[in-house]
Amino acid sequence: MAKSASLDEYLGALSDEQRTTIEKLRETILAAAPDAEAVFSYAMPGFKLGGAPLAWVGAWKRHFSLYPLSKAMLAAHGDALADYEMSKGTIKFPASDPIPYALVRKLVETRAAELRKSSS
């Protein structure tokens, strides 16, 4: 996928299924951190909390990604993440499987708590 310059351009380049999933992921992130600020950077939709990176999502040909995967998130939810491919800083959810939105919410809640703790 070519890099997009805006959220509208990004969403417009996705299939209907991808767009629906990305929008649901964005809703899930906001439900976990209602005070997060929506941003578009790194050519992907994301959110900041208190000016710090909270979460980004990406749609790829065979998976959806959630960034960043911090040490705190991995420590708190490592067992639940065992079935998913991870690489430095990201978790990949196969496009062929249902997205575990409840897990995404828990991950984002952990990340938000981590950011709030580090800013106090």
C-alpha positions in Angstrom: 0.0 0.0 0.0 1.4 3.4 -0.9 1.9 5.9 1.9 -1.2 8.1 2.5 -1.1 11.8 3.4 -4.3 11.9 5.4 -6.7 9.7 7.3 -9.3 10.1 4.5 -6.8 9.1 1.9 -5.7 6.1 4.0 -9.2 4.9 4.6 -10.2 5.5 1.0 -7.4 3.2 -0.2 -8.7 0.2 1.9 -11.2 -2.4 1.0 -14.6 -2.2 2.7 -13.6 -5.0 5.1 -10.3 -3.4 5.9 -11.9 0.0 6.4 -14.5 -1.5 8.7 -11.8 -3.3 10.8 -9.6 -0.2 11.1 -12.6 2.0 12.1 -13.6 -0.6 14.7 -10.0 -0.7 16.0 -10.0 3.1 16.3 -13.3 2.9 18.2 -11.9 0.3 20.5 -8.8 2.5 21.2 -11.0 5.5 22.0 -13.2 3.3 24.3 -10.1 2.3 26.2 -8.7 5.8 26.4 -11.5 8.4 25.8 -9.2 11.3 26.4 -6.8 10.2 23.6 -6.2 12.6 20.6 -6.7 11.2 17.1 -3.7 11.8 14.9 -2.5 10.7 11.5 1.3 10.1 11.4 3.7 7.5 10.2 1.2 7.3 7.3 -1.3 5.5 9.6 -4.2 6.4 11.9 -3.1 6.7 15.5 -3.7 8.3 18.9 -1.7 10.2 21.4 -2.3 10.6 25.1 -0.9 13.6 26.8 1.3 14.2 23.7 2.9 10.8 23.9 2.3 8.0 21.4 -0.6 5.8 22.6 -1.5 3.5 19.7 -1.4 3.2 15.9 -3.2 0.8 13.6 -2.4 -0.4 10.2 -4.1 -2.6 7.5 -1.9 -4.8 5.5 -2.6 -7.4 2.9 -2.6 -10.4 5.3 -2.8 -8.8 8.7 -3.7 -5.8 10.9 -1.1 -4.3 13.1 -1.2 -2.5 16.4 1.7 -0.3 17.4 3.5 0.1 19.8 3.8 -3.1 21.7 5.6 -1.9 24.8 7.3 -4.0 27.5 4.5 -3.2 29.9 1.9 -4.5 27.5 3.8 -7.6 26.8 4.4 -8.3 30.5 0.7 -7.8 31.3 -0.7 -9.7 28.4 2.0 -12.0 27.1 -0.1 -15.2 27.5 -3.0 -13.7 25.5 -0.5 -12.6 22.8 1.1 -16.0 22.4 -1.0 -16.9 19.4 -0.1 -13.8 17.5 3.0 -12.9 15.5 4.9 -10.1 17.1 8.0 -8.2 16.0 9.8 -5.4 17.8 7.1 -2.9 18.8 4.1 -4.4 16.9 1.5 -7.2 17.1 0.0 -8.6 14.0 -3.6 -9.9 13.9 -4.2 -12.2 10.9 -6.8 -10.7 8.5 -8.3 -14.2 8.1 -9.2 -14.4 11.8 -11.6 -12.2 13.9 -9.9 -9.3 15.6 -9.7 -9.8 19.4 -11.2 -6.4 20.2 -11.4 -7.1 23.9 -7.7 -7.9 23.9 -6.9 -4.7 22.0 -8.9 -2.7 24.5 -6.9 -4.3 27.4 -3.6 -3.6 25.6 -4.5 0.0 25.0 -5.7 0.4 28.7 -2.3 -1.0 29.8 -0.5 1.4 27.4 -2.6 4.4 28.7 -1.8 3.5 32.3 1.9 3.2 31.4 1.8 6.7 29.8 -0.1 8.2 32.7 2.3 6.8 35.2 5.4 8.0 33.3 4.0 11.5 33.0 3.2 11.9 36.8 
